[in-house]
Amino acid sequence: MKDEALLQSLEDAAARLSIKLSYEELRKGEVASHGGIFWLRGERRIIIHRGLPAAERIEVLTDILSGVDFSGIHLLPEVRERLEKSAEKKAPQALEA
């Protein structure tokens, strides 16, 4: 899947999860972030730095959405697999005795 189509699918997933997504200038002043998720006035929001190329927007959005329960929405298999792999990377590794 091409980057633009993948990015659109991730953006659509955010919308279906009732998460407002926007691209803003995040490199001004003291803020130096690629993006993140937060609550504002009772709604979840994701803001991603608008200057990122599509591939980096995909990485940031994948990382953020993999931490959200996306099991209740339909996703393209490639998108679901990408989110699940990202979630697995975040999961704490079980300690071996």
N, CA, C and O atoms as a GROMACS GRO file, in nm:
protein
  388
    1MET      N    1   0.086  -0.118   0.000
    1MET     CA    2   0.000   0.000   0.000
    1MET      C    3   0.090   0.124   0.000
    1MET      O    4   0.187   0.131   0.076
    2LYS      N    5   0.058   0.218  -0.083
    2LYS     CA    6   0.138   0.341  -0.092
    2LYS      C    7   0.116   0.426   0.032
    2LYS      O    8   0.014   0.417   0.100
    3ASP      N    9   0.216   0.510   0.060
    3ASP     CA   10   0.212   0.592   0.181
    3ASP      C   11   0.086   0.677   0.191
    3ASP      O   12   0.025   0.684   0.298
    4GLU      N   13   0.046   0.741   0.083
    4GLU     CA   14  -0.071   0.829   0.089
    4GLU      C   15  -0.198   0.750   0.122
    4GLU      O   16  -0.282   0.797   0.199
    5ALA      N   17  -0.213   0.631   0.063
    5ALA     CA   18  -0.331   0.548   0.090
    5ALA      C   19  -0.328   0.496   0.234
    5ALA      O   20  -0.431   0.491   0.301
    6LEU      N   21  -0.210   0.459   0.281
    6LEU     CA   22  -0.196   0.411   0.418
    6LEU      C   23  -0.226   0.522   0.517
    6LEU      O   24  -0.296   0.501   0.616
    7LEU      N   25  -0.174   0.640   0.491
    7LEU     CA   26  -0.200   0.754   0.577
    7LEU      C   27  -0.350   0.785   0.581
    7LEU      O   28  -0.405   0.811   0.688
    8GLN      N   29  -0.415   0.782   0.467
    8GLN     CA   30  -0.559   0.807   0.462
    8GLN      C   31  -0.636   0.702   0.543
    8GLN      O   32  -0.732   0.736   0.612
    9SER      N   33  -0.594   0.577   0.534
    9SER     CA   34  -0.660   0.471   0.610
    9SER      C   35  -0.643   0.491   0.760
    9SER      O   36  -0.736   0.467   0.837
   10LEU      N   37  -0.525   0.535   0.802
   10LEU     CA   38  -0.501   0.562   0.944
   10LEU      C   39  -0.582   0.683   0.990
   10LEU      O   40  -0.637   0.682   1.100
   11GLU      N   41  -0.591   0.785   0.906
   11GLU     CA   42  -0.672   0.903   0.940
   11GLU      C   43  -0.819   0.864   0.952
   11GLU      O   44  -0.889   0.911   1.042
   12ASP      N   45  -0.865   0.779   0.862
   12ASP     CA   46  -1.004   0.731   0.868
   12ASP      C   47  -1.027   0.650   0.996
   12ASP      O   48  -1.133   0.661   1.058
   13ALA      N   49  -0.929   0.569   1.035
   13ALA     CA   50  -0.941   0.491   1.158
   13ALA      C   51  -0.955   0.583   1.278
   13ALA      O   52  -1.036   0.557   1.367
   14ALA      N   53  -0.877   0.689   1.282
   14ALA     CA   54  -0.888   0.785   1.392
   14ALA      C   55  -1.028   0.845   1.397
   14ALA      O   56  -1.087   0.859   1.504
   15ALA      N   57  -1.082   0.879   1.282
   15ALA     CA   58  -1.217   0.936   1.276
   15ALA      C   59  -1.321   0.836   1.326
   15ALA      O   60  -1.412   0.873   1.400
   16ARG      N   61  -1.308   0.709   1.286
   16ARG     CA   62  -1.403   0.607   1.331
   16ARG      C   63  -1.391   0.580   1.480
   16ARG      O   64  -1.485   0.532   1.544
   17LEU      N   65  -1.274   0.610   1.536
   17LEU     CA   66  -1.254   0.595   1.681
   17LEU      C   67  -1.295   0.722   1.756
   17LEU      O   68  -1.272   0.734   1.876
   18SER      N   69  -1.356   0.816   1.685
   18SER     CA   70  -1.400   0.944   1.742
   18SER      C   71  -1.284   1.025   1.800
   18SER      O   72  -1.297   1.089   1.904
   19ILE      N   73  -1.172   1.021   1.731
   19ILE     CA   74  -1.055   1.099   1.770
   19ILE      C   75  -1.035   1.207   1.664
   19ILE      O   76  -1.017   1.178   1.546
   20LYS      N   77  -1.039   1.331   1.709
   20LYS     CA   78  -1.019   1.443   1.616
   20LYS      C   79  -0.869   1.453   1.585
   20LYS      O   80  -0.787   1.457   1.676
   21LEU      N   81  -0.835   1.456   1.458
   21LEU     CA   82  -0.696   1.460   1.412
   21LEU      C   83  -0.670   1.590   1.340
   21LEU      O   84  -0.750   1.632   1.256
   22SER      N   85  -0.558   1.654   1.373
   22SER     CA   86  -0.520   1.774   1.301
   22SER      C   87  -0.368   1.777   1.286
   22SER      O   88  -0.294   1.715   1.362
   23TYR      N   89  -0.324   1.851   1.187
   23TYR     CA   90  -0.183   1.872   1.160
   23TYR      C   91  -0.153   2.018   1.190
   23TYR      O   92  -0.211   2.108   1.130
   24GLU      N   93  -0.062   2.040   1.282
   24GLU     CA   94  -0.030   2.175   1.328
   24GLU      C   95   0.121   2.196   1.326
   24GLU      O   96   0.198   2.100   1.316
   25GLU      N   97   0.162   2.318   1.335
   25GLU     CA   98   0.305   2.352   1.346
   25GLU      C   99   0.346   2.329   1.491
   25GLU      O  100   0.308   2.405   1.580
   26LEU      N  101   0.423   2.224   1.515
   26LEU     CA  102   0.464   2.190   1.652
   26LEU      C  103   0.610   2.220   1.680
   26LEU      O  104   0.663   2.176   1.782
   27ARG      N  105   0.676   2.291   1.595
   27ARG     CA  106   0.818   2.319   1.614
   27ARG      C  107   0.843   2.464   1.651
   27ARG      O  108   0.956   2.512   1.643
   28LYS      N  109   0.738   2.534   1.693
   28LYS     CA  110   0.753   2.673   1.732
   28LYS      C  111   0.780   2.682   1.881
   28LYS      O  112   0.733   2.599   1.958
   29GLY      N  113   0.856   2.782   1.921
   29GLY     CA  114   0.879   2.807   2.063
   29GLY      C  115   0.938   2.689   2.136
   29GLY      O  116   1.038   2.632   2.093
   30GLU      N  117   0.877   2.652   2.246
   30GLU     CA  118   0.930   2.548   2.332
   30GLU      C  119   0.881   2.408   2.296
   30GLU      O  120   0.931   2.310   2.350
   31VAL      N  121   0.786   2.398   2.206
   31VAL     CA  122   0.732   2.267   2.168
   31VAL      C  123   0.821   2.208   2.060
   31VAL      O  124   0.848   2.272   1.958
   32ALA      N  125   0.866   2.085   2.082
   32ALA     CA  126   0.947   2.015   1.982
   32ALA      C  127   0.903   1.869   1.980
   32ALA      O  128   0.973   1.781   2.030
   33SER      N  129   0.787   1.845   1.921
   33SER     CA  130   0.730   1.711   1.921
   33SER      C  131   0.684   1.675   1.780
   33SER      O  132   0.651   1.762   1.700
   34HIS      N  133   0.683   1.545   1.751
   34HIS     CA  134   0.627   1.498   1.625
   34HIS      C  135   0.475   1.490   1.635
   34HIS      O  136   0.406   1.496   1.534
   35GLY      N  137   0.424   1.477   1.758
   35GLY     CA  138   0.280   1.471   1.777
   35GLY      C  139   0.244   1.388   1.898
   35GLY      O  140   0.330   1.328   1.963
   36GLY      N  141   0.114   1.384   1.928
   36GLY     CA  142   0.068   1.307   2.042
   36GLY      C  143  -0.084   1.309   2.052
   36GLY      O  144  -0.153   1.374   1.974
   37ILE      N  145  -0.132   1.234   2.151
   37ILE     CA  146  -0.275   1.225   2.176
   37ILE      C  147  -0.304   1.281   2.314
   37ILE      O  148  -0.223   1.266   2.405
   38PHE      N  149  -0.418   1.346   2.329
   38PHE     CA  150  -0.455   1.403   2.458
   38PHE      C  151  -0.605   1.424   2.462
   38PHE      O  152  -0.674   1.412   2.361
   39TRP      N  153  -0.655   1.454   2.580
   39TRP     CA  154  -0.796   1.486   2.599
   39TRP      C  155  -0.810   1.638   2.608
   39TRP      O  156  -0.731   1.704   2.675
   40LEU      N  157  -0.910   1.692   2.540
   40LEU     CA  158  -0.939   1.835   2.546
   40LEU      C  159  -1.090   1.851   2.552
   40LEU      O  160  -1.161   1.814   2.459
   41ARG      N  161  -1.137   1.907   2.662
   41ARG     CA  162  -1.282   1.930   2.680
   41ARG      C  163  -1.364   1.805   2.652
   41ARG      O  164  -1.467   1.811   2.585
   42GLY      N  165  -1.317   1.694   2.705
   42GLY     CA  166  -1.393   1.570   2.695
   42GLY      C  167  -1.380   1.494   2.564
   42GLY      O  168  -1.448   1.393   2.545
   43GLU      N  169  -1.296   1.540   2.473
   43GLU     CA  170  -1.278   1.466   2.348
   43GLU      C  171  -1.130   1.436   2.326
   43GLU      O  172  -1.042   1.515   2.358
   44ARG      N  173  -1.106   1.316   2.268
   44ARG     CA  174  -0.969   1.278   2.236
   44ARG      C  175  -0.926   1.350   2.110
   44ARG      O  176  -1.001   1.363   2.014
   45ARG      N  177  -0.800   1.396   2.114
   45ARG     CA  178  -0.744   1.467   1.999
   45ARG      C  179  -0.604   1.416   1.971
   45ARG      O  180  -0.529   1.379   2.062
   46ILE      N  181  -0.570   1.414   1.846
   46ILE     CA  182  -0.434   1.385   1.802
   46ILE      C  183  -0.387   1.505   1.723
   46ILE      O  184  -0.456   1.553   1.633
   47ILE      N  185  -0.269   1.553   1.757
   47ILE     CA  186  -0.206   1.659   1.679
   47ILE      C  187  -0.071   1.606   1.632
   47ILE      O  188   0.007   1.553   1.711
   48ILE      N  189  -0.045   1.622   1.504
   48ILE     CA  190   0.080   1.578   1.443
   48ILE      C  191   0.144   1.698   1.373
   48ILE      O  192   0.075   1.780   1.312
   49HIS      N  193   0.276   1.705   1.383
   49HIS     CA  194   0.350   1.815   1.320
   49HIS      C  195   0.326   1.813   1.169
   49HIS      O  196   0.349   1.712   1.102
   50ARG      N  197   0.279   1.926   1.116
   50ARG     CA  198   0.242   1.932   0.975
   50ARG      C  199   0.362   1.926   0.881
   50ARG      O  200   0.344   1.894   0.763
   51GLY      N  201   0.481   1.953   0.928
   51GLY     CA  202   0.598   1.952   0.841
   51GLY      C  203   0.656   1.815   0.816
   51GLY      O  204   0.753   1.802   0.741
   52LEU      N  205   0.599   1.711   0.877
   52LEU     CA  206   0.653   1.576   0.857
   52LEU      C  207   0.612   1.521   0.721
   52LEU      O  208   0.500   1.545   0.675
   53PRO      N  209   0.703   1.448   0.657
   53PRO     CA  210   0.665   1.380   0.533
   53PRO      C  211   0.565   1.267   0.564
   53PRO      O  212   0.551   1.226   0.679
   54ALA      N  213   0.498   1.217   0.462
   54ALA     CA  214   0.393   1.116   0.481
   54ALA      C  215   0.444   0.994   0.558
   54ALA      O  216   0.374   0.943   0.645
   55ALA      N  217   0.564   0.947   0.528
   55ALA     CA  218   0.616   0.827   0.596
   55ALA      C  219   0.629   0.849   0.747
   55ALA      O  220   0.599   0.759   0.825
   56GLU      N  221   0.673   0.967   0.787
   56GLU     CA  222   0.685   0.996   0.931
   56GLU      C  223   0.549   1.019   0.995
   56GLU      O  224   0.529   0.984   1.111
   57ARG      N  225   0.455   1.078   0.922
   57ARG     CA  226   0.320   1.094   0.973
   57ARG      C  227   0.260   0.956   1.000
   57ARG      O  228   0.193   0.936   1.101
   58ILE      N  229   0.286   0.862   0.909
   58ILE     CA  230   0.238   0.725   0.926
   58ILE      C  231   0.296   0.663   1.052
   58ILE      O  232   0.223   0.602   1.130
   59GLU      N  233   0.426   0.680   1.073
   59GLU     CA  234   0.490   0.625   1.193
   59GLU      C  235   0.429   0.682   1.320
   59GLU      O  236   0.397   0.608   1.412
   60VAL      N  237   0.413   0.814   1.325
   60VAL     CA  238   0.358   0.879   1.443
   60VAL      C  239   0.215   0.835   1.467
   60VAL      O  240   0.178   0.801   1.580
   61LEU      N  241   0.133   0.836   1.363
   61LEU     CA  242  -0.007   0.799   1.378
   61LEU      C  243  -0.022   0.651   1.414
   61LEU      O  244  -0.108   0.615   1.494
   62THR      N  245   0.061   0.566   1.356
   62THR     CA  246   0.059   0.424   1.390
   62THR      C  247   0.094   0.404   1.536
   62THR      O  248   0.027   0.329   1.607
   63ASP      N  249   0.197   0.471   1.582
   63ASP     CA  250   0.238   0.460   1.722
   63ASP      C  251   0.126   0.505   1.816
   63ASP      O  252   0.100   0.440   1.917
   64ILE      N  253   0.061   0.614   1.783
   64ILE     CA  254  -0.046   0.667   1.868
   64ILE      C  255  -0.167   0.574   1.867
   64ILE      O  256  -0.218   0.537   1.972
   65LEU      N  257  -0.212   0.536   1.748
   65LEU     CA  258  -0.333   0.454   1.738
   65LEU      C  259  -0.314   0.313   1.792
   65LEU      O  260  -0.411   0.248   1.831
   66SER      N  261  -0.190   0.264   1.794
   66SER     CA  262  -0.167   0.130   1.847
   66SER      C  263  -0.190   0.125   1.998
   66SER      O  264  -0.203   0.016   2.055
   67GLY      N  265  -0.195   0.240   2.062
   67GLY     CA  266  -0.221   0.246   2.205
   67GLY      C  267  -0.368   0.264   2.239
   67GLY      O  268  -0.404   0.278   2.356
   68VAL      N  269  -0.452   0.265   2.136
   68VAL     CA  270  -0.596   0.286   2.152
   68VAL      C  271  -0.666   0.154   2.117
   68VAL      O  272  -0.616   0.079   2.033
   69ASP      N  273  -0.779   0.125   2.179
   69ASP     CA  274  -0.854   0.004   2.146
   69ASP      C  275  -0.921   0.021   2.010
   69ASP      O  276  -1.020   0.092   1.997
   70PHE      N  277  -0.865  -0.044   1.910
   70PHE     CA  278  -0.917  -0.036   1.775
   70PHE      C  279  -0.987  -0.164   1.733
   70PHE      O  280  -1.020  -0.182   1.616
   71SER      N  281  -1.011  -0.254   1.829
   71SER     CA  282  -1.070  -0.384   1.797
   71SER      C  283  -1.214  -0.374   1.748
   71SER      O  284  -1.260  -0.464   1.678
   72GLY      N  285  -1.284  -0.268   1.781
   72GLY     CA  286  -1.424  -0.256   1.744
   72GLY      C  287  -1.453  -0.193   1.610
   72GLY      O  288  -1.569  -0.173   1.574
   73ILE      N  289  -1.348  -0.160   1.534
   73ILE     CA  290  -1.371  -0.098   1.404
   73ILE      C  291  -1.309  -0.182   1.293
   73ILE      O  292  -1.214  -0.256   1.315
   74HIS      N  293  -1.366  -0.168   1.174
   74HIS     CA  294  -1.312  -0.240   1.058
   74HIS      C  295  -1.188  -0.166   1.008
   74HIS      O  296  -1.190  -0.044   0.989
   75LEU      N  297  -1.082  -0.241   0.987
   75LEU     CA  298  -0.959  -0.186   0.932
   75LEU      C  299  -0.912  -0.276   0.818
   75LEU      O  300  -0.936  -0.397   0.820
   76LEU      N  301  -0.848  -0.218   0.720
   76LEU     CA  302  -0.786  -0.299   0.617
   76LEU      C  303  -0.682  -0.389   0.683
   76LEU      O  304  -0.617  -0.348   0.780
   77PRO      N  305  -0.666  -0.512   0.634
   77PRO     CA  306  -0.572  -0.605   0.697
   77PRO      C  307  -0.431  -0.547   0.716
   77PRO      O  308  -0.370  -0.568   0.821
   78GLU      N  309  -0.380  -0.475   0.617
   78GLU     CA  310  -0.246  -0.418   0.628
   78GLU      C  311  -0.238  -0.314   0.740
   78GLU      O  312  -0.138  -0.306   0.811
   79VAL      N  313  -0.344  -0.236   0.757
   79VAL     CA  314  -0.348  -0.134   0.862
   79VAL      C  315  -0.357  -0.201   0.998
   79VAL      O  316  -0.285  -0.163   1.090
   80ARG      N  317  -0.446  -0.300   1.012
   80ARG     CA  318  -0.460  -0.371   1.139
   80ARG      C  319  -0.329  -0.438   1.179
   80ARG      O  320  -0.288  -0.432   1.295
   81GLU      N  321  -0.263  -0.502   1.083
   81GLU     CA  322  -0.136  -0.569   1.110
   81GLU      C  323  -0.030  -0.469   1.158
   81GLU      O  324   0.044  -0.497   1.252
   82ARG      N  325  -0.025  -0.355   1.094
   82ARG     CA  326   0.072  -0.252   1.132
   82ARG      C  327   0.046  -0.203   1.274
   82ARG      O  328   0.140  -0.186   1.352
   83LEU      N  329  -0.081  -0.180   1.307
   83LEU     CA  330  -0.116  -0.135   1.442
   83LEU      C  331  -0.086  -0.242   1.546
   83LEU      O  332  -0.036  -0.211   1.654
   84GLU      N  333  -0.117  -0.367   1.515
   84GLU     CA  334  -0.091  -0.476   1.609
   84GLU      C  335   0.058  -0.494   1.633
   84GLU      O  336   0.100  -0.516   1.747
   85LYS      N  337   0.140  -0.484   1.529
   85LYS     CA  338   0.285  -0.495   1.546
   85LYS      C  339   0.338  -0.382   1.633
   85LYS      O  340   0.424  -0.405   1.718
   86SER      N  341   0.288  -0.262   1.612
   86SER     CA  342   0.331  -0.148   1.693
   86SER      C  343   0.290  -0.167   1.838
   86SER      O  344   0.367  -0.135   1.929
   87ALA      N  345   0.168  -0.220   1.861
   87ALA     CA  346   0.121  -0.244   1.998
   87ALA      C  347   0.207  -0.350   2.067
   87ALA      O  348   0.236  -0.338   2.186
   88GLU      N  349   0.247  -0.452   1.992
   88GLU     CA  350   0.332  -0.557   2.049
   88GLU      C  351   0.467  -0.502   2.093
   88GLU      O  352   0.522  -0.543   2.195
   89LYS      N  353   0.521  -0.409   2.015
   89LYS     CA  354   0.650  -0.349   2.050
   89LYS      C  355   0.640  -0.269   2.180
   89LYS      O  356   0.736  -0.260   2.256
   90LYS      N  357   0.522  -0.210   2.203
   90LYS     CA  358   0.502  -0.129   2.323
   90LYS      C  359   0.479  -0.214   2.447
   90LYS      O  360   0.510  -0.172   2.558
   91ALA      N  361   0.426  -0.335   2.428
   91ALA     CA  362   0.391  -0.420   2.541
   91ALA      C  363   0.516  -0.457   2.621
   91ALA      O  364   0.619  -0.490   2.562
   92PRO      N  365   0.507  -0.451   2.753
   92PRO     CA  366   0.623  -0.489   2.835
   92PRO      C  367   0.655  -0.637   2.816
   92PRO      O  368   0.566  -0.722   2.813
   93GLN      N  369   0.780  -0.665   2.804
   93GLN     CA  370   0.824  -0.803   2.787
   93GLN      C  371   0.812  -0.877   2.919
   93GLN      O  372   0.847  -0.824   3.024
   94ALA      N  373   0.762  -0.999   2.913
   94ALA     CA  374   0.750  -1.081   3.035
   94ALA      C  375   0.889  -1.119   3.084
   94ALA      O  376   0.975  -1.158   3.006
   95LEU      N  377   0.907  -1.106   3.211
   95LEU     CA  378   1.037  -1.139   3.270
   95LEU      C  379   1.048  -1.290   3.284
   95LEU      O  380   0.957  -1.357   3.332
   96GLU      N  381   1.161  -1.342   3.241
   96GLU     CA  382   1.184  -1.487   3.254
   96GLU      C  383   1.245  -1.513   3.390
   96GLU      O  384   1.328  -1.437   3.439
   97ALA      N  385   1.201  -1.622   3.450
   97ALA     CA  386   1.250  -1.657   3.585
   97ALA      C  387   1.383  -1.725   3.578
   97ALA      O  388   1.439  -1.761   3.682
   0.00000   0.00000   0.00000
